[in-house]
Amino acid sequence: MLVDCAECGQKFDKLPSQVVRTQRHYCSKACFLDRNQSGSANAAWRGGLVVRSCSGCGKEYRRFLSAMRGIKRNYCSQTCQLADRAGESNPHWRGGKITRNCKECGEAFDVDPGSTKVLCGDVCRHARASRLRIYPDDKTMRRECSRRCEQRRRAAKHINTHTRAQWLALLERYKHRCAMCGSTKRLERDHIIAISRGGDDSIENIQPLCRHCNNSKHNKRIQLL
């Protein structure tokens, strides 16, 4: 197969399996060396290393010219780049951190403007959690939670239930809308009187609510219709 030399343009024979369209082909080693020699003797040379001044500290440094095309500001190191774009010199600067007072100890601390942090550290966080906790220790909390779960499990064995046909009929009665906000998305069964408060699972104690309204209602007794 005849191909053209990338240096001198002369045609020469080469096996078809060795021909790749994305590669350059040379008829001899001399053409290959002439094409790929380093420095200004190379026809494809882009200028090599040039001396530039750092936009941050003003120090002179050397860099390849091909790596500096399209760059408006040049830095000798990443440290200078970060230092030059910190604070008000950064176009995306939002004003820096603001000062807040800790709601537990009252000491001032710095936070970002969009942060919701109200406590200065882990010490105040643990102190506030210990002060607001209902049970004196974790062992008592686990025992009480297990006791309430067992009570609900036992109560569920003796309550009345409803069928799927009754639930679909109830949805038709409410026109497939939430009884609280009127939404038609993610409707769930809500117990008017919560099972934890003695209610049952009969259709008379069921009303359709969307997930948001059902979570906000929790176990309160709210009968809308």
C-alpha positions in Angstrom: 0.0 0.0 0.0 1.4 3.4 -1.0 1.5 6.2 1.6 2.9 9.7 1.7 5.9 10.6 3.9 5.0 13.2 6.4 8.4 15.0 6.0 9.5 14.8 2.3 6.2 13.8 0.7 7.7 10.9 -1.2 5.4 7.8 -1.7 6.6 4.4 -0.2 5.2 1.0 0.3 3.8 -0.1 3.7 1.7 -3.0 4.9 -2.1 -2.2 5.2 -2.1 -3.5 8.8 0.5 -0.9 9.7 -1.4 2.1 8.3 -3.3 4.1 10.8 -5.0 7.3 9.6 -4.3 9.2 12.8 -0.6 8.7 12.7 2.2 10.2 10.6 4.3 7.9 8.4 7.9 8.4 7.3 9.8 6.8 4.5 13.1 6.6 6.5 14.6 7.2 9.9 16.3 10.4 8.7 12.8 11.9 7.8 11.5 10.8 11.2 14.4 12.6 13.0 14.2 15.7 10.9 10.5 16.0 11.7 10.7 15.3 15.4 14.0 17.1 16.3 13.8 19.4 19.3 14.2 23.1 19.6 13.8 25.8 17.0 15.0 23.3 14.3 11.6 21.6 14.5 9.1 23.1 12.1 6.3 22.5 14.6 8.2 24.3 17.5 5.9 26.7 19.4 8.5 28.8 21.1 9.7 26.7 24.1 10.2 28.2 27.5 9.6 31.9 28.0 10.1 34.2 31.0 7.0 35.7 32.7 6.2 37.7 35.8 3.9 36.2 38.4 0.6 38.2 38.7 0.6 37.5 42.5 4.1 38.1 43.9 5.9 39.6 40.8 8.6 36.9 40.7 9.9 35.9 37.3 9.5 32.3 36.3 9.8 30.1 33.1 6.9 28.4 31.4 6.2 26.9 28.0 4.5 29.3 25.7 2.0 26.7 24.5 0.7 26.4 28.1 0.1 30.1 28.4 -2.2 30.8 25.5 -5.6 32.1 26.4 -4.6 32.8 30.0 -4.9 36.4 31.2 -3.2 36.0 34.6 -0.1 33.9 35.3 1.1 32.6 38.6 4.4 30.9 39.6 2.7 28.5 42.0 -0.6 27.4 43.3 0.0 29.3 46.5 0.2 32.6 44.7 -2.9 31.8 42.7 -5.0 31.0 45.8 -3.6 34.1 47.6 -4.5 36.4 44.7 -8.0 35.1 44.4 -8.9 35.1 48.1 -11.1 37.7 49.7 -12.4 40.7 47.8 -10.2 40.0 44.8 -12.3 36.9 44.0 -15.2 37.9 41.7 -17.4 35.3 43.5 -16.7 36.6 47.0 -19.9 36.9 49.2 -18.7 39.2 51.9 -16.8 36.8 54.1 -17.9 35.1 57.3 -20.4 36.7 59.8 -20.3 36.6 63.6 -23.0 34.8 65.6 -23.6 34.2 69.3 -23.8 30.6 70.5 -27.3 29.8 71.8 -25.9 27.5 74.5 -22.9 29.3 76.0 -23.3 32.8 74.4 -19.8 33.1 73.0 -19.3 34.6 69.5 -18.1 32.5 66.6 -17.7 33.0 62.8 -19.8 31.1 60.3 -20.6 31.5 56.6 -23.6 33.7 55.6 -25.7 30.8 54.4 -25.0 28.5 57.3 -27.7 27.5 59.8 -25.2 26.7 62.6 -26.3 28.1 66.0 -23.9 26.3 68.3 -20.2 27.0 68.5 -18.9 23.4 68.8 -19.4 19.8 69.8 -19.2 20.6 73.5 -22.2 22.9 73.4 -24.0 20.5 71.0 -23.7 17.6 73.5 -24.6 19.9 76.4 -27.7 21.0 74.7 -28.7 17.5 73.8 -28.2 16.3 77.4 -30.3 19.2 78.7 -33.2 18.7 76.3 -33.4 14.9 76.4 -36.5 13.3 77.8 -34.9 10.2 79.4 -32.0 10.3 81.8 -29.9 7.8 79.8 -29.9 5.8 76.6 -30.8 2.6 78.4 -34.0 4.0 79.7 -34.9 5.5 76.3 -34.4 2.1 74.5 -36.5 0.4 77.2 -39.4 2.8 76.9 -39.3 2.8 73.1 -39.5 -1.0 73.1 -42.3 -1.0 75.6 -44.4 1.4 73.3 -43.7 -0.7 70.3 -44.8 -3.8 72.1 -48.1 -2.1 73.2 -48.8 -1.1 69.6 -48.0 -4.6 68.3 -50.4 -6.2 70.8 -53.1 -3.6 70.1 -52.9 -4.2 66.4 -54.0 -7.9 66.8 -57.4 -6.9 68.2 -58.4 -3.9 66.1 -60.8 -3.8 63.2 -59.3 -3.5 59.7 -60.5 -2.4 56.2 -60.2 -3.9 52.7 -58.6 -2.5 49.6 -62.1 -2.0 48.0 -63.2 0.1 50.9 -60.0 2.2 50.5 -60.6 2.7 46.8 -64.2 3.7 47.5 -63.0 6.2 50.1 -60.6 7.7 47.5 -63.5 8.1 45.1 -65.5 9.9 47.8 -62.7 12.4 48.3 -62.1 12.6 44.5 -58.5 11.3 44.9 -57.5 14.5 46.8 -55.8 15.1 50.1 -58.4 16.0 52.7 -56.2 18.7 54.2 -54.5 20.5 51.2 -56.3 19.1 48.2 -53.2 17.6 46.6 -53.4 14.6 44.3 -49.8 13.3 44.8 -48.6 10.5 47.2 -51.9 9.9 49.0 -51.6 7.8 52.2 -54.0 6.2 54.7 -54.2 8.5 57.8 -55.9 7.3 61.0 -58.1 10.1 62.4 -57.5 8.6 65.9 -54.0 7.2 65.9 -53.6 3.6 66.8 -51.1 4.6 69.5 -54.0 6.6 71.1 -56.6 3.8 70.9 -57.9 4.1 67.4 -58.6 1.2 65.1 -57.9 0.5 61.4 -61.5 0.5 60.2 -62.6 2.5 57.2 -64.5 5.0 59.5 -61.2 5.9 61.1 -59.4 6.4 57.8 -59.0 9.6 55.7 -56.7 10.2 52.7 -53.8 12.6 53.2 -50.7 13.4 51.2 -47.4 12.4 52.7 -46.5 16.0 53.7 -49.8 16.5 55.6 -49.7 13.1 57.1 -46.2 13.7 58.6 -47.2 17.2 59.9 -50.3 15.8 61.5 -48.4 13.1 63.4 -50.7 11.5 66.0 -53.0 14.5 66.5 -56.7 14.0 66.1 -57.8 16.1 63.1 -61.0 15.0 61.3 -61.5 17.2 58.2 -64.7 15.8 56.6 
